[in-house]
Structures are given as structure tokens and as C-alpha cells.
Amino acid sequence: MVAADRRKSATEKVRDAERARDELNDALRAAGVCLPSLSLDAASCVGPAPLALIELGRCNVATARALAAAVRPDGIGCAR
């Protein structure tokens, strides 16, 4: 694989991660959950073979509980 092909592949990997981040953000917002720090992990998006990880970030207790309720099959929140 030549350098130009690797760069294109790396760029496409980062673009795919951006699309996945946006899809996750849309799905979370539809479920009433907002993760304000949702982003790409910049350090994982560089180099010839980027991992392109999605950073979920930190959230407050209410957001954590809303997220837990949103991903449970029955949609019921925590009883803690």
C-alpha cells in the first residue's frame, strides 16, 4: 500500500468515526440523553493507522441515569 492510499484509508477511518459519533448523538438525543463531551478522541485519530476512538466524555448523575434507562431493554431507570 502506498503512502497516498494509507492516508486515504486513515482519513476514511476518521470520517467513519465522525459519522458513528453523529449517529450515536442523534440516537441519544432521541432518547432524551445529551452527552455534551461526545467527540472524537484526537490522539487516536492521528498517525498512519488511526484507531479513531469516540470519546463519550463525562456526565452528571442525572445524565448517567438517563443513559442507563435509555439502554435498558425495559427502559426502566436505576432503583438506587
N, C-alpha and C positions, 0 to 999 in steps of 0.2 A: 504494500500500500504506500503510495507516495504521500509526501507531506500535505499536499493540497487536499487529497482525499481524506486524510486523517483530520484535517481542520474542518472539513465539511461535515464529517461524521461527528466530531466533537460539538460543532455548532448545532447540528440537528439534535443531538442528545440534550443540550441545554434548552433548545426550543421545545422539545417534547416535555421536559420537566416544567417549563413555564405553562404549557397547556394543561398538564396534570394539576399544577398548583391552582390554576384558574378553575378547572373543573371541580376540584375539592372545595375551593372557596365558594363557588356557586351552590354546591350541594349543602355545605354547612349553613350558608345564609338561608337557603330554602327551609332548613330545619330550625331556623331561629338562632343559629350559633355564629358568632363573629370571632375569629381569631385575628386580632389586629397585627400580630407579628408574622403572619403567614407569608413566607417568602422563599426564595432560593437561597441555599447556603453558598455564599460567594466563594468560599475557599474550596468547595467541592466542584466548582464549575470551571476551574482553570486547568491548564496542562493539556497534554496530548490525548489523554484518556479520562475525561472528567466523569465523576460519579453523578454529578448533577442532583444532589440531595435536596429535598424540600424541608425547610425549617418550619416547624409548627409553632415555635416560639412559646412564650409564657402567657398564661391567662390567669384571671382571678378565679376565686372559688365558684362563683355563680356560673361562669363560663365553663369551667370544668364539669360541673354538674349538668349543665345543659348539653354539653358534648356527650357525656356518659348516657344521658337519656336518649339522645338522638341516635346513638349507635346500638342501643339495646333493641333486640327484635320486638319486644313488647312496648317499647317507648316509655317505660316507667323509670322515673328518676331514682336516685340513691335514697335509701332509707337510713342514712347515718345521721 
